[in-house]
Structures are given as C-alpha cells and as structure tokens.
C-alpha cells in the first residue's frame, strides 16, 4: 500500500513539475546564478593558485633576492655555506635601451645573465620557443614572451641594443617565461607595458663583459631549505654583502612580481568568498519566499491527499522532493555554467599572468560541498511552508485561505482622500492586508536590484580611477628614469630641447618603512614644492600640498603600517650609504593605483645629505615633435627607461581593467538572470494565488484589461517600493565589496552613479515587463468555469 501511494505521489510530482515548468525553471535559474558565481570564482582562484605553485616548484623560484653593486665571484662558495641555503645563482644584471624594427617609441629592457650550463639552478626559464644562448656567442639572447608577443618577434629576429653605453646587435634564439617576471613593470612605472619594456637573458660572459663585471656579480637569488627561518638567512646575507653595496636581501614576499601576483590572487580569493556569499545568500532568501508561496497555493491539494489517508510525513517528504528537484535542476545548470565561465575567464587571466599553461583544477570536494549546501539551504528555505502545509487539518485545508483582516487598514485610511478606481483600491487593500507577504516581495525585488547594482558599479569606479590617476594625479606626457641621480641643473638643458614644453624633476629612492613590527618596502618619492605635473590627492580628490618636512603616505600604506598623522616612522634607505632616518607622518593621501610615500624634494635631499639632485624627469611634449624627443632620449647615455602616460593608460585597460571588468560583466549578467527569476516567480505565484478571485471579477463584469490591471498593478507597486530599497542595499553590499578588494596594486572606489542606479532599475523593470507579458497571456487563457468550480 505504501509503495502504491509512493508511486501516486511520484506521478503527482512529475505532473506538477511539468505544469509549473516555467516557475521551476525560473526558481532553478535563481539557484543556478548563485552556484555559477560561486564556481566561477572558486575555480579561477584554485586553478591559478595551483598553476602558480606548480610553476614555482618546477622552475625553482627563489626564496631570497639580493641586489648589490659588485661582489667577487669567489663569494659564491661562502654564501653557499650559510646555514639554510639550499641552492643559489650569482648573476649579472643590467639595463639596456632597445630599437625594435617598425616601432618608434623608446624601448628599454632588463638584462639577466645565464650560467655556462644554460639553465640556472634558481629561477629556471620555461622555454616556449627556440633554445638558450650559446655561451660562446655573445650576440645571442632569449626574450620574455610578453615582449615577443607585443612585437611579434620570433627566433632569428634581431634587436639593436645599447648596453652600458655601447651599441650592439642581438639575435633572438629563444622565447621564454620566468617565475621571476610574471609581472613585468618598467622602472618608475606602476603597470605592465609589454611593448616598451621587456626582459632579455644573455650568457654570463657576454653580459659581464658588456657591464664590466668580469669575475664579479651584482645580483643573487637563492632557495632556502624547508622550514628554515628565512629571516636568519637574510640577516647573514646582509652582514656578509653589506660592504659590496648590497641594498638589503629580501624574501619572496617582498619580490615585486610575486607580491603583485599574490595581491591579485588574494583579491580573487576575496571575490571567491564575497560575491558567492552575496549571490547565494540572496538566492536562498528568494528561494525561501518563492517556494513558501508556491506551496501555500496547494492547500486544497493537501486536503485531498490527507482525505485519502496520506500522513503528515508523506506529504512533507513529497513537497521536500519538489523543492529538492528544483534545487537539483538549478545545481546542474549552475555547475555547467560556472565551470564553463570559469575556464573561459581563466584563459583570459592567462594572457595577463603569463603562466606557461593553466592547470585547471576542479576539486570534487568543492562540488560535493556545494551540492550539499545548495540542497540543504533550499530544503531549509522551503521547510517552513512544507511543515505548515503538512500540519494543516483536512477540513481547514479545504477552505481557501482568507484575508488576514477585514476592516479598513491604516494605509487605506491614509489614502482615503485619493480617488482610486476600484481596481487600484483592490491593489492597495491586497498589499495592506498581507504586510508580511508584501514585505517579503519588496525585499525580494530589492535584493534582485542590489545584485545588479553590485555587478555594475565597478564600471563607473574604473572610470573614476582612470580620470583621477591619468588626469588629476599625473599630468606629464613622459616620465624619464635616469641611471644615477643628477643635479637639478640638468633640467634646464633638457627643457631647452626642441619639442619639450615643460620639465619637472623628482627623486625616488628604495626604502623600507618600519613601524614597530610592521615593515613595508616601497619607494620614497621627493616632489618639488610647486609641482605642476605630479600631484597627491586626498579622499575627496583635492590636491594635497607637500609639507615642508615629514612624510605623506597613501591611506592603504598608512593602514598597513598602523600609523596616522603625528606618528613617526623609521625609514631605512636601501641605496647609496643606506642611512636610517626617523621622520614624522605629516599627512595621508588617497590613491587608487599603487602605494607609496612622498616627501618634499628639498627636505628629502637634505635628509639624505645630498645636494639638489633628481633621478626622474617629468616632461610635457609638443605632440607633433614627440617622436624626435623619443629618439634623442634613446641616444642619451644616462637614460634608463621612459614611461608614457598614454602607454600606461592603454596598459591599464589591456590588463587590469580588461580582466576586472570581464569578471564584473559576468557577475552583472548572472545578477540579471537572478532578477528575472525573482520577478517572474512573484508574478506567476500572485496569479496562482488569486486566480479564483480574478475569475470571479471576470464573471462579475470586469473586462480583461481591468483584471490585468489588478494583478500587474500590484507587481508595479512592488517595483516602485522595492527598487529604491534595492539601491540602498546595493550601496551597502558595494561598500563591503570594495573594502574587501583593496590590494597594493589598486583600490576600487565605491562610485554609484545615476547611470548605475538607472541600469539596475531598467534590468528589474525589463524583467517585470517580460514576466508581466507572460502573465497577461495566461490571464487571457484563464478558464473561468474550471477556476470557479466548487472545491471537492
């Protein structure tokens, strides 16, 4: 008997799923949106993190890095005997200016030597094409893949290079990637510029000869034994290499490329937590509302089942199966979409991170946990309605659910002076007499609106970042980085060059800021008192005057060091004589790209006990003569690198903005799907709940438009109340997102414009229009006789 009853309930379940297939699909899409966002984020983070770990391990990425002036090569054996040192590579590094056929802008490069054996013991190269340089052929070089792709270079092509003031022709014999240069940023820059900056590897003898460093090295990378304190190794290296002009050994955590990559992956990790939590939370809240109302429309069916002897447990399990089936459909759809989008977005990130190949990782445990979480939360979301339906006595369940109150509501009294038509009065009365259900419907629409706001506000934020950084903060056309500091008088000769409109000098030195146990390696930049080309701004984007003494810190850096204006910082200079200064924090600035510390140029030179020197020059150029200026700078011996503001802007959109906005576009799209699912279910369930009432009105003489006005007008009023509330929810969720996504590389401001709010409203309204049209078609097909039959 139990088996027969079970088969009957299974048949009923299949029939109901087909009859309400539109609602089932809409609810499933709400769940699928949350699942897809979760998988999209988690798969990207886990895949990229696993790819990085494997890449680091295979290529023997260094744990400690040291730059110095010149040290004899026989020190290698002594360094290798330091406790904790497992492998080391002593090498020669340098800088070069390149000429690439068909490209007129200045191009610079970082040069790194390779040992005679080819592959170094630490920081091995991953060859994409070709081979390593032959030690006996000094003109052969391997170039980094990002630079090769930007200029379409292949093995066999040649480059003209100026190394240490001497010009020579280099032949490309290979294209490689390196774990040390996943993030390639030119000196004085803050973003990658693949066209104008690259990395070249030459044989050790070739580069040592060009840099006058035969029998010596000026760069050291090493790996430490596992579990050995890296700080101890660094301390011993500093004591040993201090006399050779070392700028201080530092761990992998402070290595430029690794630090920025770690920040990016940490941001992905945060996004993998924040966005799925928001989406899944909203989706499950909406699921609770929708399923609760869906089950409440089947009171009469519950009564019939109980009249035939079905127990409360059987009825509860039957409706639980309905909920779990819908959740399973959403889980399958969301899993498929999430994995597909995750792989597609992962391939896009690969163009940015320069890994050899993406190690696409899908942890089965994640899928199992996500399935359990989704099904559990879906069932819990509908459990209240399931329990209420199962506990209904048969006689009570056979009666249609009556309105909560029959007297005139407070809202009707407030609106009594407004002359509503009767259908409009019915709308107000229906919403006022069920305040709980009305509040849940408004909250559902508000959440759907908030999801779209969160998915779209970043576009306006990126626009503000671009305007602030490249129009308010940086106004120079070109930044020239010099090999060594020069007297400020050199600015006058540069200003007299044809095509140069204005010059301004600044000084940048590598420092380590210390506040208690907190440290941060960055650049201290000295700005002239009356700077016209480089500014610092506060949180309101107003210019901040450079104080006569003391430091200006970006707000991100001040928080990391836990300092505020009035506190003092220990500044350990990592160049020249490496003095240690104690300077007060004079103020805090706000920047969206990068972090740094600023100081008055004159006060900075005085603190360093140097004359009026600069090592960077900012230029404004005549556009028609910029090419000739570039060529002269290319031929100037002491110029190490040039950075164009236009190139940095292009790089921003090609790298950070491209990946970031692609992710947010996908979030926006999934948010729109969730919004449609919510609105459609609200409209369909309202129709199911009020079908008998609407049919009665038709029988009483109301025409089709008037009946549609009652149902769709209720939805319109819910939209009017829910959308503004959703804007407020969206602003709160947006603040949570931008707070969690702050990294050293960039901080996204919370900018919610009228355009963003209008777009969110339009998405929700468009979903309502589509849902309303489908509902209107069903109203036209309403069978008045079948609906008005007495319930048996």
C-alpha positions in Angstrom: 0.0 0.0 0.0 2.8 2.3 0.9 4.5 1.5 -2.4 1.3 2.3 -4.3 0.9 5.6 -2.5 4.5 6.4 -3.2 4.1 5.8 -6.9 1.0 8.0 -6.9 2.9 10.8 -5.2 5.8 10.4 -7.7 3.3 10.7 -10.6 1.8 13.8 -9.0 5.3 15.2 -8.6 6.2 14.7 -12.2 2.9 16.2 -13.4 3.2 19.2 -11.2 6.8 19.8 -12.3 5.6 19.9 -15.9 2.6 22.0 -15.1 4.7 24.7 -13.4 7.7 24.2 -15.6 8.1 27.9 -16.1 8.2 28.6 -12.4 10.5 25.6 -11.9 12.9 27.0 -14.4 12.8 30.5 -13.0 13.5 29.3 -9.5 16.3 27.0 -10.8 17.8 30.0 -12.6 17.9 31.9 -9.3 19.8 29.0 -7.7 22.0 28.5 -10.8 23.1 32.1 -10.7 24.4 31.7 -7.2 26.0 28.4 -8.0 27.6 29.8 -11.2 29.1 32.8 -9.4 30.5 30.5 -6.6 32.1 28.1 -9.0 33.3 30.8 -11.4 35.2 32.5 -8.5 36.4 29.4 -6.7 37.6 27.6 -9.9 39.6 30.6 -11.0 41.3 31.1 -7.7 42.1 27.4 -7.1 43.3 26.9 -10.7 45.5 30.0 -10.8 46.9 29.3 -7.3 47.6 25.6 -8.2 49.2 26.8 -11.5 51.4 29.3 -9.6 52.6 26.7 -7.1 53.4 24.1 -9.7 55.2 26.7 -11.9 57.2 28.0 -8.9 58.2 24.5 -8.0 59.1 23.3 -11.5 61.2 26.4 -12.2 62.8 26.6 -8.8 61.6 30.0 -7.9 63.9 31.8 -5.4 63.1 32.4 -1.7 65.6 35.3 -1.2 66.8 38.1 -3.5 69.8 40.4 -3.2 70.9 43.3 -5.4 74.4 44.9 -4.9 77.0 47.0 -6.7 79.8 44.5 -7.3 80.9 41.3 -5.4 83.7 38.9 -6.4 82.5 35.6 -7.7 84.5 33.6 -5.1 81.9 34.7 -2.5 79.5 32.1 -4.0 81.2 29.3 -2.1 81.0 31.3 1.2 77.4 32.2 0.6 76.6 28.5 -0.2 77.9 27.6 3.3 75.4 29.8 5.1 73.0 27.6 7.1 69.7 27.3 5.4 70.9 28.0 1.9 70.0 25.1 -0.5 70.6 26.5 -4.0 71.9 29.8 -5.3 72.6 31.6 -8.5 75.0 34.5 -8.6 74.4 36.5 -11.8 74.9 39.8 -13.6 72.1 42.2 -14.2 71.9 45.4 -16.3 69.7 47.7 -18.3 69.5 48.3 -22.0 67.8 50.5 -24.5 66.4 48.7 -27.5 65.4 49.5 -31.0 62.7 47.4 -32.5 62.0 47.4 -36.2 58.8 49.2 -37.0 58.3 50.7 -33.5 59.4 54.3 -32.9 58.6 54.7 -29.2 61.5 54.3 -26.6 62.0 50.7 -25.5 64.0 49.6 -22.5 64.9 46.2 -21.1 66.2 44.4 -18.0 69.2 42.1 -18.8 69.9 39.0 -16.8 72.8 36.6 -17.2 72.6 32.8 -17.7 75.4 30.4 -16.5 77.5 28.5 -18.9 75.5 25.4 -18.2 72.4 27.1 -19.7 69.6 26.8 -17.1 70.4 28.5 -13.7 69.9 26.5 -10.5 67.4 29.0 -9.3 64.7 30.8 -11.3 64.9 28.5 -14.3 63.5 29.6 -17.6 60.5 27.9 -19.3 61.3 27.9 -23.0 58.3 28.5 -25.3 60.4 28.5 -28.5 63.9 28.1 -29.6 66.9 27.4 -27.3 69.1 29.1 -24.7 72.1 31.2 -25.8 75.3 29.5 -26.7 78.0 30.6 -24.1 80.5 31.2 -26.8 78.2 33.5 -28.9 77.8 36.9 -27.1 75.2 38.2 -29.5 72.6 35.6 -28.7 69.6 36.4 -26.4 66.4 34.9 -25.1 63.5 37.3 -24.7 60.5 37.2 -22.4 57.2 36.0 -24.0 55.2 39.2 -23.3 57.7 41.4 -25.1 57.9 38.9 -28.0 54.1 38.7 -28.4 53.8 42.5 -28.3 56.3 42.9 -31.2 55.6 39.6 -33.0 59.3 38.6 -32.5 60.4 35.1 -33.4 63.8 33.2 -33.1 66.1 34.5 -35.7 65.0 38.2 -35.4 67.5 40.8 -34.4 67.4 43.7 -31.9 69.6 46.7 -31.6 70.6 47.3 -28.0 72.6 49.9 -26.2 74.2 48.2 -23.1 76.4 50.3 -20.8 76.8 53.0 -23.5 77.8 50.5 -26.2 75.6 49.6 -29.1 75.4 46.0 -30.4 73.1 43.8 -32.3 71.4 40.9 -30.5 69.9 37.8 -32.2 66.8 36.2 -30.7 67.4 32.5 -30.3 64.6 31.7 -27.8 61.4 33.0 -26.2 60.9 32.1 -22.5 58.8 32.8 -19.4 60.2 33.1 -15.9 58.6 32.9 -12.5 60.6 36.0 -11.5 58.9 38.1 -14.2 55.3 37.1 -14.3 54.5 40.7 -13.6 56.9 42.9 -15.8 56.8 46.6 -14.8 59.3 49.1 -16.0 61.4 51.3 -13.6 59.3 54.2 -12.5 56.1 52.6 -13.7 53.2 51.1 -11.9 51.6 48.9 -14.6 53.0 46.5 -17.2 54.0 47.9 -20.6 54.8 44.9 -22.8 55.6 47.0 -25.9 58.1 49.3 -24.2 59.7 47.1 -21.6 61.0 43.6 -21.7 63.4 41.1 -20.1 66.4 39.7 -22.0 68.7 36.8 -20.9 72.3 36.7 -22.2 75.2 34.4 -21.4 77.1 35.3 -18.3 80.3 36.1 -20.1 78.5 38.3 -22.7 76.7 40.4 -20.1 79.6 40.5 -17.7 81.8 41.9 -20.5 79.2 44.4 -21.5 78.7 45.6 -17.9 82.4 45.5 -16.9 81.7 42.9 -14.3 84.0 40.0 -15.3 84.7 37.8 -12.4 82.0 39.5 -10.3 78.2 39.5 -9.8 75.7 42.2 -8.8 72.6 40.0 -8.3 72.0 37.0 -6.2 68.9 34.7 -5.9 68.8 31.6 -3.7 66.5 29.0 -2.3 66.4 28.1 1.4 65.9 24.7 3.0 62.3 24.0 4.0 61.3 25.1 7.5 64.5 27.0 8.0 63.8 30.7 9.1 64.3 32.9 6.0 64.9 35.9 8.3 68.1 34.2 9.6 69.4 33.7 6.1 68.6 37.3 5.2 70.4 38.6 8.3 73.6 36.7 7.5 73.5 37.8 3.9 73.2 41.5 4.9 76.2 41.2 7.2 78.3 39.4 4.5 77.3 41.6 1.5 76.9 45.0 3.1 80.4 46.0 2.1 79.7 45.2 -1.5 76.9 47.8 -1.9 74.0 45.4 -1.1 70.6 47.2 -1.0 69.5 44.5 1.5 68.3 41.0 1.0 64.6 40.4 0.9 62.3 37.4 1.0 60.0 36.2 -1.8 57.0 38.0 -0.1 58.7 41.3 -1.0 59.7 40.4 -4.5 57.9 42.8 -6.9 56.3 40.3 -9.3 55.4 37.8 -6.6 53.9 40.5 -4.3 51.7 41.9 -7.0 50.7 38.4 -8.2 49.9 37.4 -4.6 47.7 40.5 -4.2 45.9 39.7 -7.4 45.2 36.1 -6.3 44.3 37.3 -2.8 41.8 39.6 -4.4 40.4 36.7 -6.5 40.2 34.7 -3.2 38.2 37.5 -1.6 36.0 37.7 -4.6 35.5 34.0 -4.5 34.2 34.5 -0.9 32.3 37.8 -1.1 30.4 37.5 -4.4 29.3 33.9 -4.0 28.2 34.7 -0.4 26.1 37.6 -1.6 24.7 35.7 -4.5 24.0 32.5 -2.6 22.5 34.4 0.3 20.2 36.4 -1.9 19.3 33.4 -4.0 18.4 31.3 -0.9 16.4 34.1 0.6 14.4 34.5 -2.6 14.0 30.7 -2.8 12.5 30.7 0.7 10.0 33.4 -0.3 9.1 31.8 -3.7 8.8 28.2 -2.5 6.9 29.2 0.5 4.3 31.0 -1.6 4.3 28.2 -4.2 3.4 25.5 -1.6 0.8 27.8 0.0 -1.2 27.8 -3.2 -1.7 24.0 -2.9 -3.8 24.0 0.3 -6.7 22.2 -1.4 -4.4 19.6 -2.8 -3.0 18.9 0.7 -6.6 18.5 1.9 -7.4 15.9 -0.7 -4.2 14.0 0.0 -5.0 13.8 3.7 -8.6 12.8 3.0 -7.1 9.8 1.1 -5.1 8.8 4.1 -1.6 10.2 3.4 0.3 11.0 6.6 2.0 14.3 7.5 5.4 12.7 7.0 4.5 11.5 3.5 3.1 14.9 2.5 6.2 16.7 3.9 8.5 14.3 2.0 6.5 14.8 -1.2 6.9 18.6 -1.1 10.5 18.2 0.0 11.1 16.2 -3.2 9.6 19.1 -5.1 12.0 21.6 -3.5 15.0 19.3 -3.9 14.2 18.6 -7.5 14.0 22.3 -8.3 17.3 22.8 -6.4 18.9 19.9 -8.3 18.0 21.4 -11.6 19.4 24.7 -10.5 22.5 23.0 -9.2 23.1 21.2 -12.5 22.6 24.3 -14.6 24.7 26.5 -12.3 27.5 23.9 -12.2 27.7 23.7 -16.0 27.6 27.5 -16.5 30.1 28.1 -13.6 32.6 25.6 -14.9 32.3 26.9 -18.5 32.7 30.5 -17.5 35.4 29.6 -15.0 37.6 28.0 -17.7 36.9 30.9 -20.2 37.8 33.5 -17.6 40.8 31.5 -16.5 42.2 31.5 -20.1 41.7 35.3 -20.1 43.7 35.6 -16.9 46.4 33.5 -18.5 47.1 36.3 -21.1 47.7 38.6 -18.1 49.7 36.4 -15.7 52.0 34.8 -18.3 51.9 31.3 -16.9 53.0 28.6 -19.4 49.7 26.8 -19.2 46.6 26.8 -17.0 46.4 24.0 -14.5 42.6 23.8 -14.5 41.6 22.4 -11.1 38.2 21.2 -10.1 38.3 19.8 -6.6 35.5 17.2 -6.3 35.1 18.0 -2.7 34.1 21.6 -3.6 31.4 20.2 -5.9 30.1 17.8 -3.2 30.1 20.6 -0.5 28.4 23.0 -2.9 25.7 20.4 -3.8 25.1 19.6 -0.1 25.0 23.3 0.8 22.6 24.2 -2.1 20.2 21.3 -1.5 20.3 21.8 2.3 19.6 25.5 2.2 16.9 25.1 -0.5 15.2 22.5 1.7 15.5 24.7 4.8 14.2 27.6 2.8 11.0 25.7 2.0 10.8 23.8 5.2 8.6 26.3 7.0 6.0 26.2 4.2 6.3 22.4 4.0 5.7 22.0 7.7 2.8 24.4 7.7 1.2 22.6 4.7 1.7 19.1 6.2 0.3 20.1 9.6 -3.0 21.6 8.2 -6.1 19.7 9.3 -8.0 18.4 6.2 -11.1 20.4 6.9 -9.2 23.7 7.3 -7.0 22.9 4.2 -10.1 22.5 2.0 -11.1 26.1 2.7 -9.3 28.8 0.7 -7.0 30.9 2.8 -8.9 34.0 3.9 -7.5 37.6 4.2 -5.8 38.4 7.5 -8.2 41.3 8.4 -11.5 42.6 7.0 -11.5 46.1 8.5 -10.2 49.2 6.8 -6.4 49.2 7.0 -4.3 52.1 8.2 -2.9 52.6 4.7 -6.4 52.8 3.3 -7.3 55.5 5.8 -4.1 57.5 4.8 -5.1 57.2 1.2 -8.8 57.8 1.7 -8.6 61.3 0.1 -7.1 59.9 -3.1 -9.8 58.9 -5.5 -8.7 55.5 -6.7 -10.6 53.5 -9.2 -11.9 50.2 -7.8 -9.1 48.0 -9.3 -6.5 50.3 -7.8 -8.2 50.2 -4.4 -8.1 46.4 -4.6 -4.4 46.5 -5.2 -3.8 48.7 -2.1 -6.1 46.6 0.0 -4.4 43.3 -1.0 -0.9 44.6 -0.2 -2.0 46.2 3.1 -3.9 43.2 4.4 -0.8 40.9 4.0 2.0 43.0 5.3 4.4 40.1 5.9 4.0 38.8 2.3 4.2 42.3 0.9 7.4 43.0 2.8 9.0 39.7 1.6 8.0 40.5 -2.0 9.5 44.0 -1.7 12.6 42.6 -0.1 13.0 40.0 -3.0 12.8 42.8 -5.6 15.2 44.9 -3.5 17.7 42.1 -3.4 17.5 41.5 -7.1 18.1 45.2 -7.7 21.0 45.2 -5.3 22.6 42.3 -7.1 22.6 44.2 -10.4 24.0 47.3 -8.6 26.9 45.3 -7.2 27.6 43.9 -10.6 27.7 47.2 -12.4 29.0 49.9 -10.1 32.6 48.9 -10.9 32.4 50.3 -14.4 31.9 53.8 -13.0 34.6 53.1 -10.4 37.1 52.2 -13.1 36.2 55.4 -15.0 36.9 57.5 -11.9 40.2 55.6 -11.3 41.3 56.4 -14.8 40.3 60.1 -14.6 42.0 60.5 -11.2 45.2 58.8 -12.0 45.8 59.9 -15.5 44.2 63.4 -15.4 44.4 64.7 -11.8 47.5 62.9 -10.3 49.7 62.5 -13.4 49.8 65.3 -16.0 53.1 64.6 -17.6 53.3 63.1 -21.1 56.6 61.3 -20.4 58.5 60.1 -17.3 62.2 59.6 -17.8 64.1 57.4 -15.2 67.9 58.0 -15.0 70.6 55.5 -14.2 72.0 57.7 -11.4 70.9 61.0 -9.7 71.9 64.2 -11.5 72.0 67.8 -10.4 68.7 69.7 -11.0 70.5 72.0 -13.4 70.3 69.2 -15.9 66.5 70.0 -16.1 67.3 73.3 -17.8 69.3 71.7 -20.6 66.5 69.2 -21.1 63.8 71.9 -21.1 65.7 73.7 -24.0 65.4 70.6 -26.2 63.1 71.1 -29.3 59.6 69.6 -28.6 59.9 69.9 -24.8 57.3 72.3 -23.3 58.0 71.8 -19.6 60.2 69.7 -17.3 60.0 68.8 -13.7 62.3 66.7 -11.6 61.7 64.4 -8.7 63.7 61.9 -6.7 62.8 58.3 -6.0 64.7 56.0 -3.6 64.0 52.5 -2.4 63.2 52.4 1.3 61.9 50.1 3.9 59.4 51.8 6.3 59.3 50.4 9.8 56.6 50.9 12.4 57.1 48.6 15.3 57.0 45.0 14.0 55.4 46.2 10.7 57.6 46.8 7.7 57.0 47.7 4.1 59.4 48.0 1.1 58.4 50.8 -1.3 59.7 53.9 -3.0 60.0 57.3 -1.3 59.4 60.0 -3.8 60.6 63.5 -3.4 58.3 66.1 -5.1 59.2 69.8 -5.7 57.2 72.3 -3.6 55.4 73.8 -6.6 54.9 70.6 -8.6 52.8 71.1 -11.7 52.9 67.6 -13.3 52.6 65.2 -10.4 50.1 65.7 -7.5 48.9 63.8 -4.5 45.2 64.0 -3.6 43.1 63.3 -0.5 39.9 61.1 -0.3 37.9 63.9 -1.8 40.3 64.1 -4.8 41.5 67.6 -3.7 45.2 68.4 -4.1 47.3 68.0 -1.0 50.2 70.4 -0.5 53.6 68.8 0.0 54.6 69.6 3.6 58.0 71.3 4.3 59.0 68.3 6.3 57.7 64.8 7.1 56.1 62.1 5.0 52.8 61.8 3.1 51.6 58.2 3.0 48.8 56.7 0.9 45.9 55.6 3.1 46.4 52.0 2.2 50.0 52.1 3.3 49.2 54.0 6.5 46.7 51.3 7.4 49.2 48.6 6.8 51.7 50.3 9.0 49.1 51.3 11.5 50.2 54.9 11.6 48.4 58.3 11.4 49.5 61.9 11.1 51.7 62.8 14.1 53.3 59.4 14.4 56.9 58.7 13.5 58.3 56.1 11.1 61.8 54.7 10.8 62.9 55.0 7.2 65.7 52.6 6.1 67.1 53.9 2.8 68.3 51.0 0.6 70.5 53.0 -1.7 73.9 54.8 -1.6 75.1 54.9 2.0 71.9 53.3 3.3 71.2 55.8 6.1 68.4 55.2 8.6 66.0 58.2 9.2 63.3 58.9 11.6 60.6 61.0 10.0 57.1 62.1 11.2 54.0 61.3 9.2 52.7 64.7 8.1 49.6 63.5 6.3 47.7 60.8 4.4 46.8 60.8 0.7 44.4 58.7 -1.3 45.5 56.9 -4.5 43.7 54.2 -6.5 46.8 52.8 -8.2 49.9 51.6 -6.3 51.2 52.7 -2.9 54.0 55.0 -1.9 55.4 57.6 0.4 56.0 61.3 -0.6 58.2 64.0 0.8 59.3 67.5 -0.1 62.2 67.1 -2.6 64.4 69.7 -0.9 63.8 68.2 2.6 64.4 64.7 1.2 67.8 65.6 -0.3 68.7 67.4 2.9 67.8 64.3 5.0 69.9 62.2 2.7 72.8 64.7 2.9 72.9 65.2 -0.8 72.7 68.2 -3.0 69.8 69.3 -5.2 69.6 66.1 -7.3 66.9 64.2 -9.1 66.7 60.8 -10.8 63.4 61.1 -12.6 62.3 63.8 -15.0 58.7 64.5 -16.0 58.1 66.1 -19.4 55.3 67.7 -21.3 55.8 67.5 -25.1 54.6 69.0 -28.3 52.6 66.2 -29.8 53.9 66.7 -33.3 57.6 66.5 -32.1 57.2 63.6 -29.6 59.0 61.1 -31.9 62.1 63.3 -32.2 62.2 63.7 -28.4 61.9 59.9 -28.0 64.8 59.4 -30.4 67.0 61.9 -28.5 66.2 60.2 -25.2 67.0 56.8 -26.8 70.5 58.1 -27.6 71.1 59.8 -24.2 73.5 57.6 -22.2 72.2 58.1 -18.7 68.5 57.4 -19.5 67.5 54.0 -18.2 63.8 53.9 -19.0 60.9 56.1 -20.3 57.2 55.7 -19.4 54.5 57.4 -21.4 51.3 58.3 -19.7 49.3 57.2 -22.8 51.0 53.9 -22.7 50.2 53.4 -19.0 46.6 54.2 -19.7 46.5 51.7 -22.6 48.2 49.1 -20.3 45.6 49.7 -17.6 42.7 48.9 -20.0 44.5 46.0 -21.6 45.4 44.3 -18.3 43.7 45.3 -15.0 40.5 46.8 -16.5 40.1 44.0 -19.0 40.2 41.2 -16.5 38.4 43.1 -13.7 35.6 44.4 -15.9 35.1 41.0 -17.6 34.6 39.4 -14.2 32.1 42.1 -13.2 30.3 41.8 -16.5 29.7 38.1 -15.9 28.5 39.0 -12.4 26.1 41.6 -13.9 24.8 39.1 -16.4 24.1 36.4 -13.7 22.6 39.1 -11.5 20.2 40.0 -14.3 19.2 36.3 -14.5 18.5 36.2 -10.8 16.4 39.4 -11.1 14.3 37.8 -13.8 13.8 34.6 -11.8 12.6 36.6 -8.8 10.2 38.9 -10.7 8.8 36.1 -12.9 8.1 33.9 -9.8 6.5 36.8 -8.0 4.1 37.4 -10.9 3.3 33.8 -11.5 2.7 32.9 -7.9 0.5 36.0 -7.5 -1.6 34.7 -10.4 -1.8 31.2 -8.9 -2.9 32.7 -5.5 -5.5 35.0 -7.0 -6.8 33.0 -10.0 -10.1 32.3 -8.3 -10.6 36.0 -7.3 -9.7 37.3 -10.7 -12.0 34.8 -12.4 -14.8 35.9 -10.1 -14.2 39.5 -11.1 -14.5 38.5 -14.8 -17.8 36.8 -14.1 -19.0 40.0 -12.3 -18.4 42.0 -15.4 -14.7 43.2 -15.2 -13.0 43.1 -18.6 -9.6 41.7 -19.4 -7.6 44.9 -19.0 -9.2 45.7 -15.7 -8.4 42.3 -14.3 -4.8 42.5 -15.7 -4.5 46.0 -14.1 -5.2 44.5 -10.6 -2.6 41.8 -10.9 0.1 43.7 -12.8 -0.5 46.9 -10.9 0.3 45.0 -7.7 3.6 44.0 -9.3 4.3 47.6 -10.4 3.7 48.9 -7.0 6.0 46.3 -5.5 8.6 47.5 -8.0 8.2 51.2 -7.1 8.8 50.3 -3.4 11.5 47.6 -3.9 13.8 49.3 -6.4 14.8 52.3 -4.2 15.3 49.9 -1.3 17.5 47.8 -3.6 19.6 50.8 -4.4 20.3 51.2 -0.7 21.1 47.5 -0.3 23.3 47.7 -3.4 25.3 50.6 -1.9 25.8 48.6 1.3 26.9 45.5 -0.5 29.2 47.6 -2.8 30.9 49.1 0.2 31.5 45.6 1.6 33.0 44.5 -1.8 35.4 47.5 -2.2 36.6 47.2 1.4 37.4 43.5 0.9 39.1 44.0 -2.5 41.8 46.5 -1.6 45.3 45.5 -2.7 48.7 47.1 -3.1 48.2 47.3 -6.9 44.9 49.1 -6.9 41.9 50.1 -4.8 38.4 50.3 -6.4 36.4 53.3 -5.1 32.7 53.0 -4.4 31.1 55.1 -7.1 27.4 54.5 -7.7 26.2 56.9 -10.3 22.7 57.7 -11.5 23.6 55.7 -14.6 24.3 52.6 -12.4 21.1 53.0 -10.5 19.1 53.5 -13.7 20.7 50.4 -15.3 19.8 48.3 -12.2 16.2 49.7 -12.3 16.0 49.0 -16.1 17.1 45.4 -15.7 14.5 44.8 -13.0 11.8 46.7 -14.9 12.6 44.8 -18.1 12.4 41.5 -16.2 9.0 42.7 -14.9 7.8 43.6 -18.4 8.7 40.2 -19.7 7.1 38.5 -16.7 4.1 40.7 -16.9 3.6 39.9 -20.6 3.7 36.1 -19.9 1.3 36.6 -17.0 -1.0 38.6 -19.2 -1.1 35.8 -21.8 -2.0 33.4 -19.1 -4.8 35.7 -17.9 -6.3 35.6 -21.4 -6.4 31.8 -21.3 -7.9 31.7 -17.8 -10.7 29.0 -17.7 -13.4 30.8 -15.7 -15.6 27.7 -15.4 -12.7 25.4 -14.2 -11.4 28.0 -11.7 -14.9 28.7 -10.2 -15.8 25.1 -9.7 -16.5 24.2 -6.1 -13.6 22.5 -4.5 -14.4 19.0 -3.6 
